Structure formats: C-alpha cells, structure tokens
Amino acid sequence: MTPPLQLQDLVAELVHAHPSAKLDFDPLPSGVCFLWLTVEGRNFCLEYHPTQGTGVSENVAETPLFSGHDHGFAALEPAIKFFKQIVAKAAEESLAVLAQ
C-alpha cells in the first residue's frame, strides 16, 4: 500500500527544513506508517494507521517503553500540523539556547 501523499510531502518538507536531522520513514504493507525524527537531540514519532488514526509523541529518556502516544488524532491533517509545530518549536528552542 502506498503511503498517503500528505505523509510523503511531510517527509520531503522535513528533509528540506532540517537537513542535519535523522529521519526514518517506514511505510508497511498494511498501510501503517512510522515516522521517526531526531532533531537537535530531541526524538519525535508519528504513527499513522489508515483506520485507527494517528499518534504523535516526543520521546525523552524518561518515556516508558510501549506507553502509547502523547497525542492522538482521528484525521491525518491535524496530526501532521501538530507534528510540524512541535518539531519547529524544538528547533527554535535549540537556536535560542545557542544564541545565549
């Protein structure tokens, strides 16, 4: 199954916006897609399921394994919007620390 175009666009946007970030995108034959992004030492995850919604998380050292996502979305678009917001905020916070 081909990943949704919105996720493909997100991956392309993240690669251009954060060229030094580590990005892994794993679309499975079932339609489930995993996106992991490490930017400025912070780890983010977006998990898309074609019928069960999308989960978004920032994983920190204290995050318990297999604990579920921080935020759940019934539709993909708001999940992508939120994901982009938390990643941009992390990048901004990193720049603010460097500027001090």
C-alpha positions, 0 to 999 in steps of 0.5 A: 500500500502506498503511503498517503501523499500528505505523509510523503510531502511531510517527509520531503518538507522535513528533509528540506527544513532540517537537513542535519536531522535523522529521519526514518520513514517506514511505510508497511504493507498494511498501510501503517506508517512510522515516522521517526525524527531526531532533531537537535537531540530531541526524538519525535514519532508519528504513527499513522494507521489508515483506520485507527488514526494517528499518534504523535509523541516526543520521546525523552529518556524518561518515556516508558517503553510501549506507553502509547502516544502523547497525542492522538488524532482521528484525521491525518491533517491535524496530526501532521500540523501538530507534528510540524509545530512541535518539531519547529518549536524544538528547533527554535528552542535549540537556536535560542539556547545557542544564541545565549 
